[in-house]
Amino acid sequence: MTCARDPGVGDRGAGTPLVVGLIAVVCIAGMTMLGAAHALVRGQQLSAAADAAALAAADVQLGWAAGEPCAVAAAVAESHSARLMECRGEGLTVLVRVEAGILGMVVSRSSRAGPPDAR
Protein backbone atom coordinates (compact mmCIF):
# COMPACT_ATOMS: atom_id res chain seq x y z
CA MET A 1 0.00 0.00 0.00
CA THR A 2 1.33 3.42 -0.86
CA CYS A 3 0.72 6.53 1.12
CA ALA A 4 -0.65 9.43 -0.78
CA ARG A 5 1.50 12.44 -0.15
CA ASP A 6 0.71 16.00 -1.03
CA PRO A 7 3.37 17.03 -3.56
CA GLY A 8 5.40 20.04 -2.53
CA VAL A 9 4.44 20.02 1.17
CA GLY A 10 8.08 19.70 2.31
CA ASP A 11 9.42 22.00 -0.38
CA ARG A 12 7.68 25.23 0.56
CA GLY A 13 10.20 28.09 0.77
CA ALA A 14 13.13 25.99 -0.43
CA GLY A 15 13.92 28.49 -3.19
CA THR A 16 14.21 31.43 -0.80
CA PRO A 17 17.66 30.52 0.60
CA LEU A 18 18.92 29.92 -2.93
CA VAL A 19 17.70 33.30 -4.13
CA VAL A 20 19.10 35.06 -1.04
CA GLY A 21 22.44 33.30 -1.57
CA LEU A 22 22.49 34.27 -5.25
CA ILE A 23 21.71 37.89 -4.42
CA ALA A 24 24.52 37.89 -1.83
CA VAL A 25 27.01 36.52 -4.37
CA VAL A 26 25.98 39.13 -6.96
CA CYS A 27 26.30 41.93 -4.38
CA ILE A 28 29.75 40.78 -3.24
CA ALA A 29 30.95 40.47 -6.84
CA GLY A 30 29.54 43.91 -7.64
CA MET A 31 31.23 45.52 -4.66
CA THR A 32 34.52 43.89 -5.62
CA MET A 33 34.21 45.25 -9.16
CA LEU A 34 33.37 48.72 -7.84
CA GLY A 35 36.41 48.65 -5.55
CA ALA A 36 38.68 47.60 -8.41
CA ALA A 37 37.25 50.28 -10.69
CA HIS A 38 37.72 52.92 -7.99
CA ALA A 39 41.35 51.88 -7.47
CA LEU A 40 42.02 52.02 -11.21
CA VAL A 41 40.46 55.47 -11.59
CA ARG A 42 42.22 56.84 -8.52
CA GLY A 43 45.54 55.46 -9.79
CA GLN A 44 45.07 57.33 -13.06
CA GLN A 45 44.15 60.50 -11.16
CA LEU A 46 47.32 60.11 -9.11
CA SER A 47 49.39 59.80 -12.30
CA ALA A 48 47.78 62.98 -13.60
CA ALA A 49 48.57 64.71 -10.30
CA ALA A 50 52.24 63.74 -10.61
CA ASP A 51 52.38 64.97 -14.20
CA ALA A 52 50.69 68.28 -13.36
CA ALA A 53 52.93 68.87 -10.34
CA ALA A 54 56.06 68.14 -12.38
CA LEU A 55 54.95 70.44 -15.20
CA ALA A 56 54.15 73.26 -12.78
CA ALA A 57 57.51 72.87 -11.04
CA ALA A 58 59.32 72.80 -14.37
CA ASP A 59 57.59 76.04 -15.42
CA VAL A 60 58.98 77.69 -12.30
CA GLN A 61 62.40 76.05 -12.76
CA LEU A 62 62.60 77.42 -16.30
CA GLY A 63 61.50 80.91 -15.21
CA TRP A 64 58.14 80.83 -16.97
CA ALA A 65 56.24 81.18 -13.68
CA ALA A 66 57.00 82.82 -10.36
CA GLY A 67 57.63 80.98 -7.14
CA GLU A 68 59.69 78.12 -5.79
CA PRO A 69 59.41 74.90 -7.86
CA CYS A 70 58.73 72.47 -5.02
CA ALA A 71 56.23 74.78 -3.31
CA VAL A 72 54.30 75.10 -6.55
CA ALA A 73 54.47 71.32 -7.09
CA ALA A 74 53.15 70.74 -3.55
CA ALA A 75 50.23 73.11 -4.14
CA VAL A 76 49.32 71.40 -7.41
CA ALA A 77 49.58 67.94 -5.84
CA GLU A 78 47.39 69.02 -2.94
CA SER A 79 44.76 70.35 -5.33
CA HIS A 80 44.63 66.80 -6.76
CA SER A 81 44.21 65.29 -3.24
CA ALA A 82 47.76 63.94 -3.23
CA ARG A 83 50.84 64.59 -1.08
CA LEU A 84 54.15 65.68 -2.57
CA MET A 85 56.73 63.26 -1.17
CA GLU A 86 59.78 64.15 -3.27
CA CYS A 87 60.76 67.09 -5.42
CA ARG A 88 64.19 67.68 -6.84
CA GLY A 89 65.66 69.65 -9.68
CA GLU A 90 68.14 68.03 -12.01
CA GLY A 91 69.47 70.82 -14.18
CA LEU A 92 66.50 72.15 -16.10
CA THR A 93 64.27 69.17 -15.31
CA VAL A 94 62.25 68.48 -12.18
CA LEU A 95 61.42 65.08 -10.72
CA VAL A 96 58.43 64.78 -8.39
CA ARG A 97 56.84 61.87 -6.51
CA VAL A 98 53.34 62.06 -5.08
CA GLU A 99 51.40 59.69 -2.81
CA ALA A 100 47.77 59.08 -1.94
CA GLY A 101 45.74 56.46 -0.15
CA ILE A 102 43.73 54.11 -2.33
CA LEU A 103 41.50 51.56 -0.57
CA GLY A 104 43.67 51.68 2.53
CA MET A 105 46.96 51.33 0.66
CA VAL A 106 49.51 54.06 -0.02
CA VAL A 107 50.24 54.37 -3.73
CA SER A 108 52.87 56.63 -5.26
CA ARG A 109 53.52 57.90 -8.76
CA SER A 110 56.43 59.91 -10.10
CA SER A 111 56.92 62.18 -13.07
CA ARG A 112 59.69 64.18 -14.68
CA ALA A 113 59.27 67.42 -16.63
CA GLY A 114 61.53 69.90 -18.34
CA PRO A 115 62.59 71.05 -21.80
CA PRO A 116 62.51 68.38 -24.52
CA ASP A 117 66.28 68.33 -25.03
CA ALA A 118 67.12 67.94 -21.32
CA ARG A 119 67.67 64.44 -19.93
C-alpha positions in Angstrom: 0.0 0.0 0.0 1.3 3.4 -0.9 0.7 6.5 1.1 -0.6 9.4 -0.8 1.5 12.4 -0.1 0.7 16.0 -1.0 3.4 17.0 -3.6 5.4 20.0 -2.5 4.4 20.0 1.2 8.1 19.7 2.3 9.4 22.0 -0.4 7.7 25.2 0.6 10.2 28.1 0.8 13.1 26.0 -0.4 13.9 28.5 -3.2 14.2 31.4 -0.8 17.7 30.5 0.6 18.9 29.9 -2.9 17.7 33.3 -4.1 19.1 35.1 -1.0 22.4 33.3 -1.6 22.5 34.3 -5.3 21.7 37.9 -4.4 24.5 37.9 -1.8 27.0 36.5 -4.4 26.0 39.1 -7.0 26.3 41.9 -4.4 29.7 40.8 -3.2 30.9 40.5 -6.8 29.5 43.9 -7.6 31.2 45.5 -4.7 34.5 43.9 -5.6 34.2 45.2 -9.2 33.4 48.7 -7.8 36.4 48.6 -5.6 38.7 47.6 -8.4 37.3 50.3 -10.7 37.7 52.9 -8.0 41.3 51.9 -7.5 42.0 52.0 -11.2 40.5 55.5 -11.6 42.2 56.8 -8.5 45.5 55.5 -9.8 45.1 57.3 -13.1 44.2 60.5 -11.2 47.3 60.1 -9.1 49.4 59.8 -12.3 47.8 63.0 -13.6 48.6 64.7 -10.3 52.2 63.7 -10.6 52.4 65.0 -14.2 50.7 68.3 -13.4 52.9 68.9 -10.3 56.1 68.1 -12.4 55.0 70.4 -15.2 54.1 73.3 -12.8 57.5 72.9 -11.0 59.3 72.8 -14.4 57.6 76.0 -15.4 59.0 77.7 -12.3 62.4 76.0 -12.8 62.6 77.4 -16.3 61.5 80.9 -15.2 58.1 80.8 -17.0 56.2 81.2 -13.7 57.0 82.8 -10.4 57.6 81.0 -7.1 59.7 78.1 -5.8 59.4 74.9 -7.9 58.7 72.5 -5.0 56.2 74.8 -3.3 54.3 75.1 -6.6 54.5 71.3 -7.1 53.2 70.7 -3.5 50.2 73.1 -4.1 49.3 71.4 -7.4 49.6 67.9 -5.8 47.4 69.0 -2.9 44.8 70.3 -5.3 44.6 66.8 -6.8 44.2 65.3 -3.2 47.8 63.9 -3.2 50.8 64.6 -1.1 54.1 65.7 -2.6 56.7 63.3 -1.2 59.8 64.1 -3.3 60.8 67.1 -5.4 64.2 67.7 -6.8 65.7 69.7 -9.7 68.1 68.0 -12.0 69.5 70.8 -14.2 66.5 72.1 -16.1 64.3 69.2 -15.3 62.2 68.5 -12.2 61.4 65.1 -10.7 58.4 64.8 -8.4 56.8 61.9 -6.5 53.3 62.1 -5.1 51.4 59.7 -2.8 47.8 59.1 -1.9 45.7 56.5 -0.1 43.7 54.1 -2.3 41.5 51.6 -0.6 43.7 51.7 2.5 47.0 51.3 0.7 49.5 54.1 0.0 50.2 54.4 -3.7 52.9 56.6 -5.3 53.5 57.9 -8.8 56.4 59.9 -10.1 56.9 62.2 -13.1 59.7 64.2 -14.7 59.3 67.4 -16.6 61.5 69.9 -18.3 62.6 71.1 -21.8 62.5 68.4 -24.5 66.3 68.3 -25.0 67.1 67.9 -21.3 67.7 64.4 -19.9 
